[in-house]
Amino acid sequence: MKRVLIFGSDSFTGKHLISYLKKHSYRVDGTSLNPKNNELKCDITKKEEIKEILKTIQPDFIINLSAISFVAHSNNEDFYKINTIGTINILEICQELNINPKKIILASSATIYGNQNKELLDESLCPKPVNHYGCSKLSMEHIASTFFEKLNIIITRPFNYTGIGQSENFLIPKIIKHFKENKKEIELGNLDVIREFNDINFVCEAYKRLLETPHKSVIVNIASNRGIKLLDIIEMMNKIAGYKIKVKINPKFVRKNEIKSLTGSNELLFKLIGKINQKDFFETLKEMYEN
């Protein structure tokens, strides 16, 4: 069986990706800071722990999902220790052990683009991150790209996605929680914005195909160019839950210079791995609400 090692397998994405890859005949091993079930303990800021796992597993493929992804995380140093240095540690240990997997996928983020004042973001744009999360991911990209000639690397920039099990810190789970609890009103920020909200299975299929593609040494969006209005999401949830919630604008949630429409170009992604269709977002919301 094709053997995949996922660093950060206890993350929202990791849990879904493990299940998805196993259904497609992959053998999957995962790491976590606080392992449960069959996960392996690994702190990617510690090279010796990475080394022991790579010696033991000898993976055909590696996917790194380990990251501090909550933008409001209180310790800014953690973004760089984990998102930047931790990722590079993995690449350096691969070289040290002379392990060259068929593919190493490193998860960056669409937040590296920052405020471009463009509706459609493609990989040719000069990144302009505006927070430590975005900056840590961009610095990872720059250093990791120096390994392109030595290792089979693809760096991904996922746009917004959601699904069952996502933390309530994120917008869609927050909205669904209000409806599940039969709340009469919800406080949001800008209501006229358009964003991508892809289904987690869309993202999992993209990762699976990127493992299998012969392409390497590339940075690519995981995006659908499928913009969804925030107010349309509220309307969908009104139908799913069977009642209308009152929406209040909280000035604390309103961002200055907010881009009205923000979606990612999928041209390069689909060129590399073929077109991926995904379910209607109404179905994603319904699954999350009924779970």
C-alpha positions as CSV (number, residue, x, y, z in Angstrom):
1,M,0.0,0.0,0.0
2,K,1.1,3.6,-0.6
3,R,2.2,5.0,2.7
4,V,1.4,8.6,3.7
5,L,2.7,10.3,6.8
6,I,0.6,13.3,7.9
7,F,2.2,15.8,10.4
8,G,-0.7,17.4,12.3
9,S,-3.2,14.6,11.7
10,D,-5.3,15.7,14.6
11,S,-6.3,18.9,12.9
12,F,-9.7,19.5,11.3
13,T,-8.2,18.9,7.9
14,G,-6.0,16.0,9.1
15,K,-8.9,14.0,10.5
16,H,-10.9,14.3,7.3
17,L,-7.9,13.6,5.1
18,I,-6.9,10.4,6.9
19,S,-10.4,9.0,6.4
20,Y,-10.4,10.1,2.8
21,L,-7.1,8.6,1.9
22,K,-7.8,5.3,3.6
23,K,-10.9,5.0,1.4
24,H,-8.6,5.3,-1.6
25,S,-6.2,2.5,-0.5
26,Y,-3.6,4.6,1.2
27,R,-1.9,3.5,4.4
28,V,-1.9,6.6,6.6
29,D,0.2,7.4,9.7
30,G,-0.3,10.6,11.6
31,T,1.4,12.7,14.2
32,S,0.2,14.9,17.0
33,L,1.5,16.8,20.0
34,N,-1.1,15.0,22.1
35,P,-1.6,11.7,20.4
36,K,-4.7,9.6,20.7
37,N,-5.6,6.3,19.2
38,N,-2.8,5.3,16.8
39,E,-1.2,8.7,16.3
40,L,2.5,9.2,16.9
41,K,3.8,11.9,19.2
42,C,5.8,14.5,17.4
43,D,6.7,18.1,18.0
44,I,8.0,19.4,14.6
45,T,10.1,22.1,16.4
46,K,12.2,19.2,17.7
47,K,14.3,17.6,15.0
48,E,15.1,14.4,16.9
49,E,11.4,13.6,17.2
50,I,11.0,14.1,13.4
51,K,14.0,11.9,12.8
52,E,12.8,9.0,14.8
53,I,9.4,9.0,13.1
54,L,10.9,9.2,9.6
55,K,13.3,6.4,10.4
56,T,10.4,4.2,11.6
57,I,7.8,5.0,8.9
58,Q,9.9,5.5,5.8
59,P,6.8,7.1,4.0
60,D,6.2,7.2,0.3
61,F,4.4,10.6,0.8
62,I,4.5,13.3,3.4
63,I,1.8,16.0,4.0
64,N,2.5,18.7,6.6
65,L,-0.6,20.2,8.2
66,S,1.0,21.1,11.5
67,A,0.4,24.8,12.2
68,I,-0.8,27.5,14.4
69,S,-3.8,28.6,12.2
70,F,-5.8,30.7,14.6
71,V,-4.9,34.3,13.6
72,A,-5.7,35.7,17.1
73,H,-3.3,33.2,18.7
74,S,-1.7,35.1,21.7
75,N,2.0,34.2,21.2
76,N,3.3,35.6,17.9
77,E,6.6,33.6,18.2
78,D,4.7,30.3,17.9
79,F,3.6,31.2,14.3
80,Y,7.3,31.2,13.2
81,K,8.5,28.4,15.4
82,I,5.9,26.0,14.1
83,N,4.7,27.3,10.8
84,T,8.1,28.3,9.4
85,I,10.9,26.6,11.3
86,G,9.0,23.4,12.1
87,T,8.2,22.8,8.4
88,I,11.8,23.4,7.4
89,N,12.9,20.9,10.1
90,I,11.0,18.2,8.2
91,L,12.7,19.0,4.9
92,E,16.1,19.1,6.6
93,I,15.7,15.8,8.3
94,C,14.5,14.2,5.0
95,Q,17.8,15.3,3.5
96,E,19.9,14.3,6.4
97,L,18.4,10.7,6.3
98,N,18.5,10.6,2.5
99,I,14.8,10.1,2.4
100,N,13.2,11.5,-0.8
101,P,9.4,10.7,-0.8
102,K,7.5,10.6,-4.0
103,K,5.8,13.8,-2.9
104,I,5.9,16.2,0.0
105,I,3.0,18.6,0.3
106,L,3.3,21.6,2.5
107,A,0.2,23.5,3.5
108,S,0.6,27.3,3.2
109,S,-2.5,29.6,3.1
110,A,-4.3,32.0,0.9
111,T,-3.8,34.6,3.7
112,I,-0.3,35.2,2.3
113,Y,-2.0,37.3,-0.5
114,G,-3.2,40.0,2.0
115,N,-5.1,42.8,0.6
116,Q,-4.6,42.9,-3.2
117,N,-7.8,44.8,-4.1
118,K,-8.6,42.1,-6.7
119,E,-11.6,39.9,-6.8
120,L,-9.7,36.9,-8.2
121,L,-6.3,35.9,-6.7
122,D,-3.8,33.8,-8.7
123,E,-0.4,32.5,-7.9
124,S,1.4,35.2,-10.0
125,L,0.5,38.0,-7.5
126,C,3.1,39.4,-5.1
127,P,2.1,38.3,-1.6
128,K,1.3,41.0,0.9
129,P,0.4,39.3,4.2
130,V,-1.0,41.5,6.9
131,N,-0.6,39.3,10.1
132,H,1.9,37.0,11.7
133,Y,0.1,33.9,10.5
134,G,0.3,35.0,6.8
135,C,3.9,36.2,7.3
136,S,5.0,32.9,8.9
137,K,3.4,30.9,6.0
138,L,5.1,33.1,3.4
139,S,8.5,32.8,5.0
140,M,8.0,29.0,5.0
141,E,7.2,29.2,1.3
142,H,10.4,31.1,0.6
143,I,12.7,28.8,2.5
144,A,11.0,25.6,1.4
145,S,11.3,26.6,-2.3
146,T,15.1,26.4,-1.9
147,F,14.6,22.6,-1.5
148,F,12.7,22.3,-4.8
149,E,15.7,20.9,-6.7
150,K,16.4,18.4,-3.8
151,L,13.0,17.1,-2.8
152,N,9.6,16.5,-4.6
153,I,7.7,19.4,-3.1
154,I,4.3,21.0,-3.8
155,I,3.2,24.0,-1.7
156,T,-0.5,24.6,-1.4
157,R,-2.5,27.8,-0.7
158,P,-5.9,26.7,0.5
159,F,-8.8,29.2,0.4
160,N,-11.6,29.1,3.0
161,Y,-13.2,25.7,3.5
162,T,-15.4,24.1,6.0
163,G,-17.2,20.9,7.1
164,I,-18.2,18.7,10.0
165,G,-15.9,19.1,13.0
166,Q,-14.4,22.5,12.2
167,S,-13.8,24.7,15.3
168,E,-16.5,27.2,16.2
169,N,-13.8,30.0,16.0
170,F,-14.5,29.9,12.3
171,L,-17.4,31.7,10.7
172,I,-19.5,28.9,9.2
173,P,-19.5,26.8,12.4
174,K,-20.3,29.9,14.4
175,I,-23.3,30.6,12.2
176,I,-24.5,27.0,12.4
177,K,-24.1,26.9,16.2
178,H,-26.5,29.8,16.5
179,F,-29.1,28.0,14.5
180,K,-28.6,24.7,16.4
181,E,-29.2,26.6,19.6
182,N,-32.2,28.3,18.2
183,K,-30.7,31.7,18.8
184,K,-33.0,34.6,17.7
185,E,-30.1,36.9,16.5
186,I,-26.5,36.7,15.5
187,E,-23.8,39.4,15.4
188,L,-21.7,39.6,12.3
189,G,-19.4,42.1,10.5
190,N,-19.6,43.1,6.9
191,L,-22.6,41.5,5.3
192,D,-22.1,42.2,1.6
193,V,-18.8,40.3,1.3
194,I,-18.3,37.3,-1.0
195,R,-15.9,34.6,-0.1
196,E,-15.0,31.0,-1.0
197,F,-16.4,28.4,1.4
198,N,-15.3,25.1,-0.1
199,D,-16.3,21.7,1.2
200,I,-13.7,19.7,3.1
201,N,-14.1,16.8,0.6
202,F,-13.1,19.2,-2.2
203,V,-9.9,19.9,-0.4
204,C,-9.2,16.2,0.4
205,E,-9.6,15.3,-3.2
206,A,-7.2,18.1,-4.2
207,Y,-4.6,16.8,-1.8
208,K,-5.0,13.2,-3.0
209,R,-4.6,14.2,-6.6
210,L,-1.6,16.4,-5.8
211,L,0.1,13.3,-4.2
212,E,-0.5,11.4,-7.4
213,T,0.5,14.1,-10.0
214,P,4.0,13.9,-11.5
215,H,4.2,17.7,-11.1
216,K,6.5,19.2,-8.4
217,S,8.4,22.3,-7.4
218,V,5.2,24.4,-7.7
219,I,3.0,26.6,-5.5
220,V,-0.7,26.3,-6.2
221,N,-4.0,27.6,-4.8
222,I,-6.6,25.1,-3.5
223,A,-9.5,27.2,-4.7
224,S,-12.7,26.9,-6.7
225,N,-13.4,30.5,-7.7
226,R,-16.9,29.8,-6.2
227,G,-17.8,33.0,-4.4
228,I,-20.7,32.8,-1.9
229,K,-22.4,35.9,-0.3
230,L,-22.5,35.9,3.4
231,L,-26.2,37.0,3.4
232,D,-26.9,34.0,1.0
233,I,-25.5,31.7,3.7
234,I,-27.8,33.2,6.3
235,E,-30.7,32.6,3.9
236,M,-29.7,29.0,3.3
237,M,-29.5,28.4,7.0
238,N,-33.0,30.0,7.5
239,K,-34.4,27.4,5.1
240,I,-32.4,24.5,6.7
241,A,-33.3,25.4,10.3
242,G,-36.9,26.4,9.5
243,Y,-36.8,29.9,11.0
244,K,-35.3,33.3,10.3
245,I,-32.6,34.6,12.5
246,K,-32.1,38.4,13.0
247,V,-28.7,39.6,11.9
248,K,-27.1,42.5,13.7
249,I,-23.9,44.3,12.6
250,N,-21.3,44.4,15.3
251,P,-18.8,47.3,14.6
252,K,-16.1,45.2,16.3
253,F,-16.4,42.6,13.6
254,V,-16.3,45.2,10.7
255,R,-12.9,45.4,9.1
256,K,-11.7,48.6,7.4
257,N,-10.9,48.3,3.7
258,E,-12.6,44.9,3.5
259,I,-12.5,43.4,0.0
260,K,-16.0,42.9,-1.2
261,S,-15.3,39.8,-3.2
262,L,-12.4,37.5,-2.7
263,T,-11.9,34.2,-4.5
264,G,-9.0,32.2,-5.7
265,S,-8.1,31.2,-9.3
266,N,-8.3,27.4,-9.8
267,E,-6.7,27.6,-13.3
268,L,-3.3,26.2,-12.2
269,L,-4.8,23.6,-9.8
270,F,-7.1,22.2,-12.5
271,K,-4.3,22.3,-15.0
272,L,-2.2,20.1,-12.7
273,I,-4.8,17.6,-11.5
274,G,-7.9,18.0,-13.6
275,K,-11.2,19.6,-12.7
276,I,-12.8,18.8,-9.3
277,N,-16.5,19.1,-8.9
278,Q,-18.0,19.7,-5.4
279,K,-21.4,19.5,-3.9
280,D,-23.7,22.6,-3.6
281,F,-22.9,24.6,-0.5
282,F,-26.4,24.2,0.7
283,E,-25.7,20.5,1.1
284,T,-22.5,21.2,3.1
285,L,-24.4,23.5,5.5
286,K,-27.2,20.9,5.9
287,E,-24.7,18.1,6.7
288,M,-23.0,20.3,9.3
289,Y,-26.4,21.4,10.8
290,E,-27.7,17.9,11.1
291,N,-24.5,16.3,12.4
